[in-house]
Amino acid sequence: MTVETDIFTALKALVSSRVYRDIAPANVTTLPRITFQQVGGLGVNFVDPTVPSKKNCRMQINVWHSSRDEATELARQVEDALRAYTALQTTVLGSFVSVYEPDTGLYGTMQDFSFWS
């Protein structure tokens, strides 16, 4: 499995499978929904030419909802679900940041996580 597949599996029950890489498709208007994208990660380097058996990535997980309270509650559920999904070896890299999209009227959060797989 890829990290992206594991993230989808860990979060899909929270939003009826509306979990998308990068952005939600333009025709998806149902809320709530979750998007995620890779925003870096830690490189693993050895002195010899050994290829690491694990890779690290830093992912930004975004939740989108119709109200601030609902977005905040969903963000908390996302963090709990990712911590519980042991295949990802999740590290929370900080609390979420609240966002508002004036063009769509959506409330959201952004939070970074580190995953080893």
ABEGO torsion letter per residue (X at the ends): XBAAAAAAAAAAAAAGGBBBBGBBBAABABOBBBBBBBAEEBBBBBABABBBABBBBBBBBBBBBABAAAAAAAAAAAAAAAAABAAAGBBBAEBBBBBBBAAAGBBBBBBBBBBBX
